[in-house]
Amino acid sequence: MKKAIVIGASSGIGKGIALELLNKNYKIAISARRKERLDKIKSLNPDNVIVKVFDSSTEKNDSLLYELVKNLGGLDLLIYSSGIGILNKKLDYQIEKKVNNLNVSGFTQVVDWGFNYFLKQKHGHIVNISSIASEIGNGIAPSYNASKAYQANYLQGLRFKAIRKKIPIHLTDVRPGFVDTEILQGNKDNLFWVATVEKACSQIMKGIESKKNVLYITKRWKIISVLIKILPERILSRFF
Ligand SMILES: NC(=O)c1ccc[n+]([C@@H]2O[C@H](COP(=O)([O-])OP(=O)(O)OC[C@H]3O[C@@H](n4cnc5c(N)ncnc54)[C@H](OP(=O)(O)O)[C@@H]3O)[C@@H](O)[C@H]2O)c1
């Protein structure tokens, strides 16, 4: 039985991936801060779900991962889906710091731990949910887009490292556009191409299984990626 950890599994994309993994007969360990949400997932398949309530913006992700891998009895797949985005029109540093603590520091600690674990094991797969936001700046939530750019770039760096070491550690960077989760804060109707969690996670699962490097979710967001690269900033600044 394959073993996976999903950090940020209490809602949205992380929860959707956790459910996909259970359907694929994985044994999973799930983590986030909201215990009752995690327990609900466990109640669906108690023998194959381990729950750990944890705040990944702390600097203790190493101990979290160590404990989860020990309880799972191994690890094949590590998924980081924890993330926050806060509108910050006034550029309040405390808000930027909060975003960075989770999206940059927590992320780095988790993927570094996973990479080193998989290096010793000589195989493994790390998946991070970054965003299409990783490809462009944002005037009202600068730390969100910048943190996603960091994640995308960091994962590529680790991919290069794995290739140089000739060790089959796969690193998948998932770049969703809009997915109907709590992070949209009820703004769904003002947005476009909003995918359901089920559709997004089904595409993510297929991408994980085929060990893709970069995944656009849904696939049509690749068009936005191309536009971001060719349009002048004068036009882009109206939207971001
Ligand atoms: N939905 C979209 O349109 C979209 C688009 C592009 C990228 N993404 C990315 O997808 C990822 C998942 O977001 P989502 O859309 O699924 O939104 P979500 O439903 O709000 O999920 C966010 C997850 O992060 C966890 N989390 C937040 N703060 C945490 C902390 N301090 N420690 C540990 N876990 C924490 C939440 O759990 P707790 O609150 O229980 O801790 C929750 O499980 C994020 O990285 C987001 O940036 C989403």
The ligand as an SDF file (V2000), in Angstrom:
LIG
                    3D

 48 52  0  0  0  0  0  0  0  0999 V2000
   -8.5970   27.9620   -4.6850 N   0  0  0  0  0  0  0  0  0  0  0  0
   -7.9290   28.6310   -5.5950 C   0  0  0  0  0  0  0  0  0  0  0  0
   -8.4980   29.3370   -6.4510 O   0  0  0  0  0  0  0  0  0  0  0  0
   -6.4160   28.5140   -5.6400 C   0  0  0  0  0  0  0  0  0  0  0  0
   -5.7680   28.9900   -6.7750 C   0  0  0  0  0  0  0  0  0  0  0  0
   -4.3880   28.8950   -6.8430 C   0  0  0  0  0  0  0  0  0  0  0  0
   -3.6810   28.3300   -5.8030 C   0  0  0  0  0  0  0  0  0  0  0  0
   -4.3390   27.8700   -4.6930 N   0  0  0  0  0  0  0  0  0  0  0  0
   -3.5320   27.3140   -3.6050 C   0  0  0  0  0  0  0  0  0  0  0  0
   -4.0290   26.0640   -3.2110 O   0  0  0  0  0  0  0  0  0  0  0  0
   -3.6400   25.8140   -1.8630 C   0  0  0  0  0  0  0  0  0  0  0  0
   -4.8400   25.2850   -1.1150 C   0  0  0  0  0  0  0  0  0  0  0  0
   -5.8010   26.3270   -0.9810 O   0  0  0  0  0  0  0  0  0  0  0  0
   -7.3600   26.0630   -1.1760 P   0  0  0  0  0  0  0  0  0  0  0  0
   -7.7840   26.7780   -2.3850 O   0  0  0  0  0  0  0  0  0  0  0  0
   -7.6410   24.6140   -1.0520 O   0  0  0  0  0  0  0  0  0  0  0  0
   -7.9570   26.9040    0.0550 O   0  0  0  0  0  0  0  0  0  0  0  0
   -8.4290   26.4570    1.5060 P   0  0  0  0  0  0  0  0  0  0  0  0
   -9.6510   25.6490    1.4150 O   0  0  0  0  0  0  0  0  0  0  0  0
   -8.4730   27.7250    2.2810 O   0  0  0  0  0  0  0  0  0  0  0  0
   -7.2600   25.5220    2.0250 O   0  0  0  0  0  0  0  0  0  0  0  0
   -6.1230   26.0040    2.6580 C   0  0  0  0  0  0  0  0  0  0  0  0
   -5.5520   24.9060    3.5360 C   0  0  0  0  0  0  0  0  0  0  0  0
   -4.3880   25.4470    4.1810 O   0  0  0  0  0  0  0  0  0  0  0  0
   -4.4770   25.1480    5.5470 C   0  0  0  0  0  0  0  0  0  0  0  0
   -3.7800   26.1220    6.3570 N   0  0  0  0  0  0  0  0  0  0  0  0
   -3.9820   27.4750    6.4190 C   0  0  0  0  0  0  0  0  0  0  0  0
   -3.1740   28.0110    7.3490 N   0  0  0  0  0  0  0  0  0  0  0  0
   -2.4680   26.9750    7.8810 C   0  0  0  0  0  0  0  0  0  0  0  0
   -1.4620   26.8790    8.8770 C   0  0  0  0  0  0  0  0  0  0  0  0
   -1.0310   27.9700    9.5470 N   0  0  0  0  0  0  0  0  0  0  0  0
   -0.9430   25.6690    9.1650 N   0  0  0  0  0  0  0  0  0  0  0  0
   -1.3610   24.5700    8.5140 C   0  0  0  0  0  0  0  0  0  0  0  0
   -2.2960   24.5850    7.5460 N   0  0  0  0  0  0  0  0  0  0  0  0
   -2.8410   25.7870    7.2450 C   0  0  0  0  0  0  0  0  0  0  0  0
   -5.9730   25.1750    5.8480 C   0  0  0  0  0  0  0  0  0  0  0  0
   -6.2440   24.4220    7.0210 O   0  0  0  0  0  0  0  0  0  0  0  0
   -6.5390   25.0300    8.4880 P   0  0  0  0  0  0  0  0  0  0  0  0
   -7.1820   26.3740    8.3190 O   0  0  0  0  0  0  0  0  0  0  0  0
   -7.4260   23.9960    9.0900 O   0  0  0  0  0  0  0  0  0  0  0  0
   -5.2070   25.0950    9.1590 O   0  0  0  0  0  0  0  0  0  0  0  0
   -6.5150   24.4650    4.6190 C   0  0  0  0  0  0  0  0  0  0  0  0
   -6.4560   23.0780    4.8020 O   0  0  0  0  0  0  0  0  0  0  0  0
   -3.1040   27.1420   -1.3220 C   0  0  0  0  0  0  0  0  0  0  0  0
   -1.7010   27.1160   -1.2920 O   0  0  0  0  0  0  0  0  0  0  0  0
   -3.5750   28.1640   -2.3310 C   0  0  0  0  0  0  0  0  0  0  0  0
   -2.7140   29.2640   -2.4150 O   0  0  0  0  0  0  0  0  0  0  0  0
   -5.6870   27.9560   -4.5890 C   0  0  0  0  0  0  0  0  0  0  0  0
  1  2  1  0
  2  3  2  0
  2  4  1  0
  4  5  1  0
  4 48  2  0
  5  6  2  0
  6  7  1  0
  7  8  2  0
  8  9  1  0
  8 48  1  0
  9 10  1  0
  9 46  1  0
 10 11  1  0
 11 12  1  0
 11 44  1  0
 12 13  1  0
 13 14  1  0
 14 15  2  0
 14 16  1  0
 14 17  1  0
 17 18  1  0
 18 19  2  0
 18 20  1  0
 18 21  1  0
 21 22  1  0
 22 23  1  0
 23 24  1  0
 23 42  1  0
 24 25  1  0
 25 26  1  0
 25 36  1  0
 26 27  1  0
 26 35  1  0
 27 28  2  0
 28 29  1  0
 29 30  1  0
 29 35  2  0
 30 31  1  0
 30 32  2  0
 32 33  1  0
 33 34  2  0
 34 35  1  0
 36 37  1  0
 36 42  1  0
 37 38  1  0
 38 39  2  0
 38 40  1  0
 38 41  1  0
 42 43  1  0
 44 45  1  0
 44 46  1  0
 46 47  1  0
M  CHG  2   8   1  16  -1
M  END
$$$$
